[in-house]
């Protein structure tokens, strides 16, 4: 399996030469494409080189061990064999992971939609908490976020919110967040101290490029209206908010965050393309369609991928049986503690299927 990795090293050296070629540098689109490919195969080449060096060191140590004239070095050779065999095993596993089929959407920006589910006002407040968690996580990653549309409640909760996340690898880190999230806590309005259970749904979709999803302008009904929000927030005196209806599918997207009609239309189209791409990918594979249904769910209390229990300061991801008593940290954006184990579990599943 690993003998064929020489082709990656050859291509890597070829890319290095092209990147230093003034003609490549002058063509911005070509240069960006070469850099992208270079970044993608560099970890494979580095791991392959380390694997080759380790294997050579192991063979050298074994030769020394078998040499009758080097008996005084036998103990040192035995240690080298043991250490290189351990290291070789680690590098083999690392290479297997690097060679797993890549999700073509992993490098894309994302559109995130959060909706309060069962639980009324408490569910809307929880949807707001989730929004804060994801935007705090994005800030830690150095990503940029932009609200597309927002429907607030009188108490500051979010009935629903759509926002863009712009950053390297955003989809690869956030794609496991799609699904129903459940919260257990005592609402501020609860006088008897009873714990209430509410839910919110999260949908994470890769942003689609125009070349991936072509939309015929004739298929769009575009309406303008005045922005409005609870308590006078986000109110525009001009009719700059945009509502786009995709007539063939009936999908409706609104954007009222910007004062410019043009900017609102641009954001709304990004969300529409992401939804259409997600729908298209789901149709292409029955498995993807089933996975999306099982992930996103209906927002009912009984369907959940994760539970946030405030009295116990506990976060439980039910897909991998992970429980952490770090609720405040995670809600403050320290989401890698949950995301990293999810990625590891997904890789383990892929490796098992590959074997």
Buried (B, 14 or more C-beta within 10 A) or exposed (E): EBEEBEEBBEBBEEBEEBBEBEEBEEEEEBBEEBEEBBEEBBEBBBBBBBBBEBBEBBEBBBEBBEEEEEEEBEEEBEEBBEBBEEBBEEBBEBBBBBBEEEEEBEBBBBBBBBBBBBBBBBBBBBBBBBBBBBBBBBEEBEBEBBBBBBBBBEBEBBBBBBBBBBBEEBBBBBBBBBBBBBBBBBBEEEEEEEEBBBBBBBBBBBBBEEEBBEBEEEEBEEEBEEBBEBEEEBEBEEEBBBBBBBEEEEBEBBBBBBEEBEBBBEBBBBBBBBBBBBBEBBEEEEEEBEEBEBBBBEBEBEBBBBBBBBEEBBBBBEBBEBEBEBBEBBBBBBBBEBBEBBBEBBBEEBEEEEE
